Amino acid sequence: MKTTILDLKVGQNALIRQFADFDATCKLLTMGLLPNSRVELVRKAPFGGALYIRMQNHLIAMRENEAASVEIEVL
C-alpha cells in the first residue's frame, strides 16, 4: 500500500516521491509540488474538504482526490 498525503497527520512532514494520477499531476506540478519536495500537512478541513499543506513557506490547498494521488515518504 502506498502512503499519500491523505495519510499524514496534522504537523507531520513528508517528501513527495511520485504522482499516481496523470490528470492531477499536471495541476500539482504547476502549483509547485515536485518530487523530493518537503511538505507539511497544516490542516484538514472537516467533512472531506480541502487539505492545506505548507511547502517552502507557501500554503497550498488541495482536494482529497489530488492529495490521494501524491505518494510520499513520511519523515
N, CA, C and O atoms as CSV, one atom per row, in Angstrom:
chain,resi,resn,atom,element,x,y,z
A,1,MET,N,N,0.839,-1.186,0.000
A,1,MET,CA,C,0.000,0.000,0.000
A,1,MET,C,C,0.879,1.243,0.000
A,1,MET,O,O,1.830,1.337,0.777
A,2,LYS,N,N,0.566,2.180,-0.858
A,2,LYS,CA,C,1.322,3.418,-0.966
A,2,LYS,C,C,0.841,4.422,0.074
A,2,LYS,O,O,-0.347,4.478,0.392
A,3,THR,N,N,1.760,5.206,0.597
A,3,THR,CA,C,1.424,6.265,1.535
A,3,THR,C,C,1.226,7.551,0.750
A,3,THR,O,O,2.054,7.902,-0.090
A,4,THR,N,N,0.124,8.260,1.023
A,4,THR,CA,C,-0.181,9.504,0.321
A,4,THR,C,C,-0.353,10.642,1.323
A,4,THR,O,O,-0.314,10.428,2.534
A,5,ILE,N,N,-0.542,11.838,0.808
A,5,ILE,CA,C,-0.759,12.998,1.676
A,5,ILE,C,C,-1.979,12.791,2.565
A,5,ILE,O,O,-2.024,13.320,3.675
A,6,LEU,N,N,-2.958,12.039,2.104
A,6,LEU,CA,C,-4.146,11.757,2.925
A,6,LEU,C,C,-3.793,11.022,4.214
A,6,LEU,O,O,-4.534,11.114,5.193
A,7,ASP,N,N,-2.689,10.303,4.234
A,7,ASP,CA,C,-2.292,9.519,5.402
A,7,ASP,C,C,-1.571,10.345,6.459
A,7,ASP,O,O,-1.359,9.867,7.574
A,8,LEU,N,N,-1.192,11.573,6.129
A,8,LEU,CA,C,-0.463,12.411,7.089
A,8,LEU,C,C,-1.384,12.897,8.191
A,8,LEU,O,O,-2.583,13.083,7.983
A,9,LYS,N,N,-0.803,13.101,9.368
A,9,LYS,CA,C,-1.495,13.755,10.475
A,9,LYS,C,C,-1.061,15.214,10.479
A,9,LYS,O,O,0.019,15.540,9.987
A,10,VAL,N,N,-1.878,16.078,11.019
A,10,VAL,CA,C,-1.549,17.498,11.065
A,10,VAL,C,C,-0.209,17.678,11.778
A,10,VAL,O,O,0.006,17.145,12.866
A,11,GLY,N,N,0.688,18.437,11.146
A,11,GLY,CA,C,2.011,18.693,11.698
A,11,GLY,C,C,3.088,17.753,11.193
A,11,GLY,O,O,4.273,18.014,11.402
A,12,GLN,N,N,2.708,16.658,10.529
A,12,GLN,CA,C,3.694,15.714,10.013
A,12,GLN,C,C,4.323,16.234,8.726
A,12,GLN,O,O,3.686,16.942,7.946
A,13,ASN,N,N,5.578,15.870,8.524
A,13,ASN,CA,C,6.320,16.237,7.321
A,13,ASN,C,C,6.558,15.004,6.468
A,13,ASN,O,O,6.587,13.875,6.959
A,14,ALA,N,N,6.729,15.254,5.172
A,14,ALA,CA,C,6.973,14.156,4.238
A,14,ALA,C,C,7.714,14.681,3.017
A,14,ALA,O,O,7.764,15.884,2.761
A,15,LEU,N,N,8.286,13.743,2.275
A,15,LEU,CA,C,8.886,14.047,0.977
A,15,LEU,C,C,7.983,13.486,-0.104
A,15,LEU,O,O,7.512,12.353,-0.005
A,16,ILE,N,N,7.744,14.274,-1.126
A,16,ILE,CA,C,6.967,13.801,-2.263
A,16,ILE,C,C,7.844,12.850,-3.057
A,16,ILE,O,O,8.982,13.186,-3.387
A,17,ARG,N,N,7.335,11.675,-3.367
A,17,ARG,CA,C,8.085,10.682,-4.128
A,17,ARG,C,C,7.626,10.618,-5.584
A,17,ARG,O,O,8.449,10.659,-6.498
A,18,GLN,N,N,6.314,10.518,-5.798
A,18,GLN,CA,C,5.799,10.450,-7.169
A,18,GLN,C,C,4.307,10.728,-7.161
A,18,GLN,O,O,3.686,10.867,-6.107
A,19,PHE,N,N,3.743,10.806,-8.371
A,19,PHE,CA,C,2.322,11.063,-8.532
A,19,PHE,C,C,1.673,9.854,-9.192
A,19,PHE,O,O,2.232,9.265,-10.118
A,20,ALA,N,N,0.488,9.488,-8.709
A,20,ALA,CA,C,-0.175,8.293,-9.197
A,20,ALA,C,C,-1.215,8.579,-10.279
A,20,ALA,O,O,-1.513,7.704,-11.092
A,21,ASP,N,N,-1.765,9.778,-10.300
A,21,ASP,CA,C,-2.850,10.116,-11.229
A,21,ASP,C,C,-2.352,11.128,-12.252
A,21,ASP,O,O,-1.992,12.251,-11.898
A,22,PHE,N,N,-2.331,10.733,-13.511
A,22,PHE,CA,C,-1.799,11.600,-14.557
A,22,PHE,C,C,-2.567,12.914,-14.659
A,22,PHE,O,O,-1.954,13.965,-14.845
A,23,ASP,N,N,-3.893,12.880,-14.542
A,23,ASP,CA,C,-4.692,14.100,-14.679
A,23,ASP,C,C,-4.370,15.121,-13.590
A,23,ASP,O,O,-4.305,16.318,-13.867
A,24,ALA,N,N,-4.170,14.664,-12.371
A,24,ALA,CA,C,-3.853,15.582,-11.273
A,24,ALA,C,C,-2.394,16.023,-11.313
A,24,ALA,O,O,-2.054,17.087,-10.795
A,25,THR,N,N,-1.536,15.220,-11.919
A,25,THR,CA,C,-0.101,15.510,-11.922
A,25,THR,C,C,0.214,16.858,-12.543
A,25,THR,O,O,0.992,17.624,-11.974
A,26,CYS,N,N,-0.360,17.167,-13.679
A,26,CYS,CA,C,-0.077,18.445,-14.350
A,26,CYS,C,C,-0.441,19.626,-13.453
A,26,CYS,O,O,0.321,20.588,-13.344
A,27,LYS,N,N,-1.600,19.551,-12.816
A,27,LYS,CA,C,-2.035,20.636,-11.936
A,27,LYS,C,C,-1.096,20.767,-10.741
A,27,LYS,O,O,-0.702,21.876,-10.380
A,28,LEU,N,N,-0.736,19.642,-10.127
A,28,LEU,CA,C,0.123,19.677,-8.950
A,28,LEU,C,C,1.518,20.189,-9.288
A,28,LEU,O,O,2.104,20.948,-8.515
A,29,LEU,N,N,2.049,19.786,-10.423
A,29,LEU,CA,C,3.360,20.284,-10.844
A,29,LEU,C,C,3.306,21.791,-11.091
A,29,LEU,O,O,4.246,22.511,-10.755
A,30,THR,N,N,2.221,22.261,-11.668
A,30,THR,CA,C,2.042,23.690,-11.911
A,30,THR,C,C,1.981,24.466,-10.589
A,30,THR,O,O,2.446,25.603,-10.510
A,31,MET,N,N,1.410,23.849,-9.562
A,31,MET,CA,C,1.326,24.502,-8.252
A,31,MET,C,C,2.665,24.472,-7.518
A,31,MET,O,O,2.804,25.094,-6.464
A,32,GLY,N,N,3.649,23.759,-8.059
A,32,GLY,CA,C,4.967,23.737,-7.446
A,32,GLY,C,C,5.305,22.489,-6.664
A,32,GLY,O,O,6.382,22.403,-6.074
A,33,LEU,N,N,4.407,21.520,-6.648
A,33,LEU,CA,C,4.686,20.263,-5.954
A,33,LEU,C,C,5.560,19.400,-6.853
A,33,LEU,O,O,5.102,18.904,-7.883
A,34,LEU,N,N,6.794,19.225,-6.471
A,34,LEU,CA,C,7.758,18.486,-7.271
A,34,LEU,C,C,8.277,17.289,-6.491
A,34,LEU,O,O,8.320,17.333,-5.262
A,35,PRO,N,N,8.672,16.219,-7.176
A,35,PRO,CA,C,9.278,15.086,-6.468
A,35,PRO,C,C,10.477,15.546,-5.645
A,35,PRO,O,O,11.237,16.421,-6.061
A,36,ASN,N,N,10.629,14.947,-4.483
A,36,ASN,CA,C,11.677,15.253,-3.494
A,36,ASN,C,C,11.487,16.585,-2.794
A,36,ASN,O,O,12.401,17.061,-2.121
A,37,SER,N,N,10.309,17.203,-2.939
A,37,SER,CA,C,9.988,18.410,-2.182
A,37,SER,C,C,9.451,18.000,-0.818
A,37,SER,O,O,8.777,16.980,-0.677
A,38,ARG,N,N,9.766,18.815,0.182
A,38,ARG,CA,C,9.294,18.553,1.543
A,38,ARG,C,C,7.980,19.292,1.755
A,38,ARG,O,O,7.862,20.470,1.421
A,39,VAL,N,N,6.996,18.597,2.310
A,39,VAL,CA,C,5.694,19.192,2.591
A,39,VAL,C,C,5.297,18.891,4.037
A,39,VAL,O,O,5.748,17.913,4.632
A,40,GLU,N,N,4.447,19.751,4.581
A,40,GLU,CA,C,3.901,19.558,5.927
A,40,GLU,C,C,2.396,19.734,5.852
A,40,GLU,O,O,1.908,20.694,5.257
A,41,LEU,N,N,1.656,18.809,6.455
A,41,LEU,CA,C,0.203,18.950,6.500
A,41,LEU,C,C,-0.139,19.951,7.598
A,41,LEU,O,O,0.197,19.748,8.764
A,42,VAL,N,N,-0.807,21.029,7.213
A,42,VAL,CA,C,-1.146,22.096,8.146
A,42,VAL,C,C,-2.551,21.919,8.714
A,42,VAL,O,O,-2.783,22.120,9.906
A,43,ARG,N,N,-3.493,21.537,7.833
A,43,ARG,CA,C,-4.882,21.464,8.279
A,43,ARG,C,C,-5.681,20.568,7.342
A,43,ARG,O,O,-5.436,20.520,6.137
A,44,LYS,N,N,-6.641,19.862,7.927
A,44,LYS,CA,C,-7.621,19.105,7.147
A,44,LYS,C,C,-8.985,19.722,7.427
A,44,LYS,O,O,-9.423,19.771,8.576
A,45,ALA,N,N,-9.653,20.189,6.386
A,45,ALA,CA,C,-10.991,20.740,6.560
A,45,ALA,C,C,-11.968,19.601,6.868
A,45,ALA,O,O,-11.793,18.486,6.375
A,46,PRO,N,N,-12.980,19.870,7.669
A,46,PRO,CA,C,-13.933,18.817,8.022
A,46,PRO,C,C,-14.804,18.393,6.839
A,46,PRO,O,O,-14.938,19.115,5.851
A,47,PHE,N,N,-15.386,17.211,6.969
A,47,PHE,CA,C,-16.355,16.676,6.013
A,47,PHE,C,C,-15.774,16.511,4.615
A,47,PHE,O,O,-16.454,16.783,3.627
A,48,GLY,N,N,-14.532,16.071,4.524
A,48,GLY,CA,C,-13.945,15.792,3.224
A,48,GLY,C,C,-13.592,17.026,2.418
A,48,GLY,O,O,-13.551,16.978,1.189
A,49,GLY,N,N,-13.337,18.126,3.100
A,49,GLY,CA,C,-12.966,19.355,2.404
A,49,GLY,C,C,-11.505,19.347,2.019
A,49,GLY,O,O,-10.877,18.291,1.930
A,50,ALA,N,N,-10.972,20.525,1.793
A,50,ALA,CA,C,-9.598,20.671,1.322
A,50,ALA,C,C,-8.576,20.308,2.401
A,50,ALA,O,O,-8.857,20.353,3.598
A,51,LEU,N,N,-7.393,19.951,1.936
A,51,LEU,CA,C,-6.242,19.761,2.807
A,51,LEU,C,C,-5.299,20.923,2.534
A,51,LEU,O,O,-5.130,21.339,1.388
A,52,TYR,N,N,-4.694,21.439,3.581
A,52,TYR,CA,C,-3.783,22.568,3.451
A,52,TYR,C,C,-2.382,22.090,3.784
A,52,TYR,O,O,-2.134,21.584,4.878
A,53,ILE,N,N,-1.476,22.249,2.845
A,53,ILE,CA,C,-0.098,21.838,3.069
A,53,ILE,C,C,0.823,23.044,2.944
A,53,ILE,O,O,0.523,24.009,2.240
A,54,ARG,N,N,1.945,22.965,3.639
A,54,ARG,CA,C,2.962,24.009,3.560
A,54,ARG,C,C,4.155,23.429,2.814
A,54,ARG,O,O,4.621,22.325,3.095
A,55,MET,N,N,4.629,24.212,1.856
A,55,MET,CA,C,5.817,23.835,1.108
A,55,MET,C,C,6.632,25.095,0.884
A,55,MET,O,O,6.180,26.014,0.201
A,56,GLN,N,N,7.826,25.148,1.449
A,56,GLN,CA,C,8.715,26.299,1.308
A,56,GLN,C,C,7.998,27.606,1.637
A,56,GLN,O,O,8.031,28.546,0.844
A,57,ASN,N,N,7.362,27.669,2.780
A,57,ASN,CA,C,6.657,28.858,3.279
A,57,ASN,C,C,5.456,29.277,2.437
A,57,ASN,O,O,4.995,30.413,2.550
A,58,HIS,N,N,4.950,28.394,1.606
A,58,HIS,CA,C,3.737,28.643,0.845
A,58,HIS,C,C,2.665,27.676,1.320
A,58,HIS,O,O,2.940,26.496,1.539
A,59,LEU,N,N,1.447,28.171,1.478
A,59,LEU,CA,C,0.324,27.312,1.819
A,59,LEU,C,C,-0.422,26.962,0.541
A,59,LEU,O,O,-0.728,27.834,-0.273
A,60,ILE,N,N,-0.708,25.685,0.377
A,60,ILE,CA,C,-1.387,25.195,-0.816
A,60,ILE,C,C,-2.592,24.377,-0.367
A,60,ILE,O,O,-2.479,23.511,0.501
A,61,ALA,N,N,-3.738,24.660,-0.962
A,61,ALA,CA,C,-4.947,23.877,-0.686
A,61,ALA,C,C,-5.147,22.890,-1.826
A,61,ALA,O,O,-4.959,23.223,-2.996
A,62,MET,N,N,-5.528,21.681,-1.468
A,62,MET,CA,C,-5.800,20.669,-2.494
A,62,MET,C,C,-6.977,19.817,-2.081
A,62,MET,O,O,-7.262,19.644,-0.896
A,63,ARG,N,N,-7.653,19.291,-3.084
A,63,ARG,CA,C,-8.787,18.396,-2.839
A,63,ARG,C,C,-8.279,17.024,-2.409
A,63,ARG,O,O,-7.111,16.687,-2.608
A,64,GLU,N,N,-9.177,16.240,-1.815
A,64,GLU,CA,C,-8.798,14.904,-1.353
A,64,GLU,C,C,-8.326,14.013,-2.499
A,64,GLU,O,O,-7.379,13.245,-2.331
A,65,ASN,N,N,-8.974,14.106,-3.664
A,65,ASN,CA,C,-8.568,13.243,-4.770
A,65,ASN,C,C,-7.171,13.621,-5.279
A,65,ASN,O,O,-6.428,12.748,-5.726
A,66,GLU,N,N,-6.807,14.890,-5.219
A,66,GLU,CA,C,-5.463,15.311,-5.603
A,66,GLU,C,C,-4.448,14.828,-4.565
A,66,GLU,O,O,-3.376,14.339,-4.920
A,67,ALA,N,N,-4.791,14.969,-3.289
A,67,ALA,CA,C,-3.887,14.529,-2.221
A,67,ALA,C,C,-3.669,13.018,-2.277
A,67,ALA,O,O,-2.583,12.536,-1.955
A,68,ALA,N,N,-4.688,12.276,-2.680
A,68,ALA,CA,C,-4.575,10.819,-2.763
A,68,ALA,C,C,-3.653,10.385,-3.890
A,68,ALA,O,O,-3.194,9.244,-3.908
A,69,SER,N,N,-3.377,11.280,-4.830
A,69,SER,CA,C,-2.520,10.922,-5.952
A,69,SER,C,C,-1.051,11.262,-5.714
A,69,SER,O,O,-0.202,10.971,-6.557
A,70,VAL,N,N,-0.746,11.880,-4.564
A,70,VAL,CA,C,0.639,12.253,-4.253
A,70,VAL,C,C,1.227,11.226,-3.295
A,70,VAL,O,O,0.877,11.192,-2.116
A,71,GLU,N,N,2.114,10.399,-3.807
A,71,GLU,CA,C,2.773,9.380,-2.985
A,71,GLU,C,C,3.946,10.006,-2.259
A,71,GLU,O,O,4.730,10.751,-2.847
A,72,ILE,N,N,4.061,9.696,-0.968
A,72,ILE,CA,C,5.045,10.364,-0.108
A,72,ILE,C,C,5.865,9.363,0.700
A,72,ILE,O,O,5.567,8.169,0.754
A,73,GLU,N,N,6.903,9.899,1.322
A,73,GLU,CA,C,7.679,9.184,2.329
A,73,GLU,C,C,7.633,10.043,3.589
A,73,GLU,O,O,8.135,11.167,3.594
A,74,VAL,N,N,7.038,9.522,4.648
A,74,VAL,CA,C,6.891,10.276,5.894
A,74,VAL,C,C,8.260,10.441,6.546
A,74,VAL,O,O,9.050,9.498,6.609
A,75,LEU,N,N,8.526,11.648,7.026
A,75,LEU,CA,C,9.800,11.920,7.712
A,75,LEU,C,C,9.639,11.804,9.204
A,75,LEU,O,O,10.601,11.998,9.947
